[in-house]
Amino acid sequence: MRIDDTRPIWIQLVDDFRLRIVSGQWPAGQRIPSVRELASDAGVNPNTVQRALAELDRSGLTSAERTAGRFVTADPAALAAARRELALDATDTYIAAVAPLGMDLDQARSVLAERWPTAPTDPGEPS
């Protein structure tokens, strides 16, 4: 993960962890790595990771079980809502970039359809 100096690190971690969950890299019901392990991997303070995980707990994507660790939710509705939220955010970014080019909706759809991957990809890999 690349840290962007313009945004708080814990928010970037929330975004990264949420993507891991909705993409299936961290499958539903799976125990996620420990705070220390995640902090070490990201090169950040464990308190920063804990803050990000607390936000995921609050949003219902993860839950902490006192002695067993933290787990990804198995609730399909919570996963679908998070996936939709990420898709809407990406769509807003696309619209903000394409609208000033003077494209109408049909043209923007055409460009999107042109680039849409047709072959199945591994959800953990970029297309």
C-alpha positions as CSV (number, residue, x, y, z in Angstrom):
1,M,0.0,0.0,0.0
2,R,1.2,3.4,-0.9
3,I,0.6,6.2,1.7
4,D,-0.6,9.5,0.3
5,D,0.5,12.5,2.4
6,T,-2.6,14.4,1.5
7,R,-5.0,12.2,3.4
8,P,-5.0,10.8,7.0
9,I,-3.3,7.4,7.1
10,W,-6.1,5.7,9.0
11,I,-8.6,6.7,6.4
12,Q,-6.4,5.3,3.7
13,L,-6.2,2.1,5.7
14,V,-10.0,1.9,6.0
15,D,-10.2,2.3,2.2
16,D,-7.6,-0.4,1.6
17,F,-9.1,-2.9,4.1
18,R,-12.6,-2.2,2.8
19,L,-11.4,-3.0,-0.7
20,R,-9.7,-6.2,0.5
21,I,-13.1,-7.3,2.1
22,V,-15.4,-6.5,-0.9
23,S,-13.0,-7.9,-3.4
24,G,-12.8,-11.2,-1.5
25,Q,-9.1,-10.9,-0.7
26,W,-10.3,-11.2,2.9
27,P,-13.3,-13.6,2.5
28,A,-16.5,-13.4,4.5
29,G,-16.1,-15.0,7.9
30,Q,-12.3,-15.1,7.7
31,R,-10.1,-14.0,10.5
32,I,-8.1,-11.0,9.4
33,P,-4.4,-10.4,10.3
34,S,-3.5,-9.0,13.7
35,V,-3.2,-5.3,14.3
36,R,0.6,-5.7,14.7
37,E,0.9,-7.7,11.5
38,L,-1.1,-5.1,9.5
39,A,0.9,-2.3,11.0
40,S,4.1,-3.9,10.1
41,D,3.0,-4.6,6.6
42,A,1.8,-1.0,6.1
43,G,4.8,0.5,7.9
44,V,2.5,2.5,10.3
45,N,1.9,2.7,14.0
46,P,-0.4,-0.1,15.4
47,N,-2.7,2.6,16.9
48,T,-3.3,3.9,13.4
49,V,-4.3,0.4,12.2
50,Q,-6.5,0.0,15.3
51,R,-8.3,3.2,14.5
52,A,-9.0,2.0,10.9
53,L,-10.2,-1.4,12.2
54,A,-12.5,0.3,14.7
55,E,-14.1,2.2,11.8
56,L,-14.6,-1.1,9.9
57,D,-16.2,-2.6,13.1
58,R,-18.5,0.5,13.3
59,S,-19.6,0.1,9.7
60,G,-20.3,-3.6,10.3
61,L,-17.7,-5.0,7.9
62,T,-15.6,-6.6,10.7
63,S,-16.2,-7.6,14.3
64,A,-13.8,-8.3,17.1
65,E,-14.2,-11.4,19.2
66,R,-12.3,-10.9,22.4
67,T,-10.2,-14.0,22.4
68,A,-10.4,-15.1,18.8
69,G,-9.4,-12.0,16.9
70,R,-11.2,-9.9,14.3
71,F,-13.3,-11.4,11.5
72,V,-14.8,-10.2,8.2
73,T,-18.6,-10.1,8.4
74,A,-20.5,-12.9,6.8
75,D,-23.5,-10.6,6.3
76,P,-24.2,-10.5,2.5
77,A,-26.2,-7.2,2.9
78,A,-23.3,-5.4,4.6
79,L,-20.9,-6.7,2.0
80,A,-23.2,-5.6,-0.9
81,A,-23.7,-2.2,0.7
82,A,-19.9,-1.7,1.0
83,R,-19.3,-2.9,-2.6
84,R,-22.0,-0.5,-3.8
85,E,-20.5,2.4,-1.9
86,L,-17.1,1.8,-3.4
87,A,-18.6,1.5,-6.9
88,L,-20.5,4.8,-6.4
89,D,-17.3,6.6,-5.2
90,A,-15.4,5.3,-8.3
91,T,-18.3,6.3,-10.5
92,D,-18.2,9.8,-9.1
93,T,-14.5,10.1,-9.8
94,Y,-15.1,8.9,-13.4
95,I,-17.9,11.4,-13.9
96,A,-15.8,14.2,-12.5
97,A,-13.0,13.4,-14.9
98,V,-15.2,12.8,-18.0
99,A,-17.9,15.5,-17.7
100,P,-15.5,18.4,-18.3
101,L,-14.5,16.8,-21.6
102,G,-17.9,17.6,-23.0
103,M,-19.0,14.0,-23.2
104,D,-22.7,13.1,-22.9
105,L,-23.9,10.0,-21.0
106,D,-24.0,7.8,-24.1
107,Q,-20.4,8.7,-25.0
108,A,-19.2,8.1,-21.4
109,R,-21.0,4.7,-21.4
110,S,-19.4,3.8,-24.7
111,V,-15.9,4.5,-23.4
112,L,-16.6,2.5,-20.2
113,A,-18.0,-0.4,-22.2
114,E,-14.8,-0.3,-24.4
115,R,-12.6,-0.7,-21.4
116,W,-14.7,-3.1,-19.3
117,P,-12.8,-6.4,-18.8
118,T,-14.4,-9.3,-20.6
119,A,-12.3,-12.1,-19.1
120,P,-12.8,-13.0,-15.5
121,T,-10.0,-11.7,-13.3
122,D,-8.7,-12.5,-9.9
123,P,-10.5,-10.1,-7.5
124,G,-7.2,-9.4,-5.7
125,E,-5.4,-8.3,-8.9
126,P,-5.9,-5.0,-10.7
127,S,-7.5,-5.3,-14.2
